[in-house]
C-alpha cells in the first residue's frame, strides 16, 4: 500500500508541474476558452463524486462523497461566473 501511495503522490506532483507549465504558456486571449474547458472537466468530477457518494458503504464514505459533490459544484458554478465576467469584458460597452 505504501508504494502505491508514493506512486499516486508522484503522479499528483508531476501533474502540478505539467499543468503549471502548460498554463503559463497560454496567451491571455485564450484564457477564457481554457477556463470553459476546465469547467466542463470539473463537471465530470461532480458525476464521479456522485458515484462515490452512492457507493459509500459507511457513514464517513457517504459524508465525504457529499462534501465532494458540494465542493465540485461550487467549483463549477464559480468557474462559470468568472468565465461570464471575462466574456463580458470583450462585449460592447452598450451591452454592459
Secondary structure, 3 states (H helix, E strand, C coil): CHHHHHHHHHHHHHHHHHHHHHHHCCCHHHHHHHHHHHHHHHHHHHHHHHHHHHHCCCHHHHHHHHHHHHHHHHHHHHHHHHHHHHHHHHCCCCCC
